[in-house]
C-alpha cells in the first residue's frame, strides 16, 4: 500500500523495506526484530529513530544493545490507558527504552514522570 504514497507524492523510497506484512503481534515483532537487526549491524547508524506505530516501534528498540546507536523517540508518553491492547503495552515499553525523549505535549511528559 505504501507504493501509492511514494508515487503520488513523488517522494524518494526508503533505502530499506523490511516487507513485514500483517500477522499476529508476535509474528510481526519477531520478523521486524530479525530483519532490522541485520540493517542496523550493516549500517551502524549513530542515531536511530523509528517513526512508526507502536507495534513495529518495539522491535525497533530491541537490537540496539548490540549496536552503538543512540535512540531517540518521538511522541513518547502518549497513552490510551487501555492495557488490554498490545499497542498500549508497546507504547509503555518503548517509552522506557530510549536515550532521548521528544514529547509532543505536556500530558506525555506527565505520563512518563508518573511511570518513573
N, C-alpha and C positions, 0 to 999 in steps of 0.2 A: 504494500500500500504506500510506502514512503516514496516510491519512484515518482508518483504523481506530484509530490511536493517539490522534488528536485527539478522535474521537467517544467512544471507550470510556473514556478518562481525563478527558474533559471539560476539556481544556486549550485555550487560545486558539491559533488557527492563526497561522503566521508572516505577517509583512507581505508577504513576497515568497517565491514558489516559482519557481525557475528552470526547472522542468519539463525537467530533463536526465535522460533515462532511461538505460537500459543501452546499451552500444555499445563500440566499441574504446577503448582507453586514450586514443589521440589525439583521437578524436571527443568523448569526454566532456570531456577537458581543454580543448579548443578551445571547445566550447559553453559551458562554465562560465565561462571567461575572458571571452568576449564578453558574456554576459548579466550577469555580476557587475560588470564594469566600469561598465555603464550604471547599475546600482543605486548603486554607490559614488560615482560622479560626481554623481548626483542627490541622494543623502542627505548626502554629505560628512561621514561619521562621524569623530569624534575618535579612536575606538578600534574596531578590527575584530578579532573573534575568530571563527575557523572551527571549530566543534565538529562535525567530520565525519571520515569515514575519509580515509586519505592521498590517494587519487586526487583527490577534489574539493578537498582542502586545498591542493594545489599551485597550481591556478589562482586560488584564493582569495588567494594571496600576491602574485601577479604584477602585478595592476593598481595596486598601491599606490604605486609610484614616481610615478605621475601624480596621486596624491591626497595629502592631508595627514595621513592616518590613522596612528596608532601601531599596531603589530602585535604583539599577544601570541600566544603559542602555549601551549596546554595540552597536556600529555603529550609534550613534545619529548624526543628522545633514546631513545625506546623503539625497539628494533631486533629484527628477526628474524635479521639477519645473513645473509640469503639474497638476494643482489643479482640473482638471476635472475628475481625477480618485480617487476613495475612498482611495486607499492605500497611496496616497500622503498626503491627509488630516491626515490620521492616523500617518504618519511619522512626520508631523509637531507637532501634539498634543503630541505624545509620546516623542518627543524631549524636551518638556517643563515640563513634569511631574516628571522626575527622580531627585533623590538626587545626584547621581554620573553619570558623563558623560565620557565615554571612546570612544573618537573619533578616527576612524582608519586613517584619512587623514586630512591634513590642510584645505582642502576645507570644510570639515564638521564643523570644528571649526569656519571658517569664516561664514558659513551659520547660525550657532547658534548665533554668535555675531550679525549678521545682523538682526536676528529675535528678538533680545533683551534677 
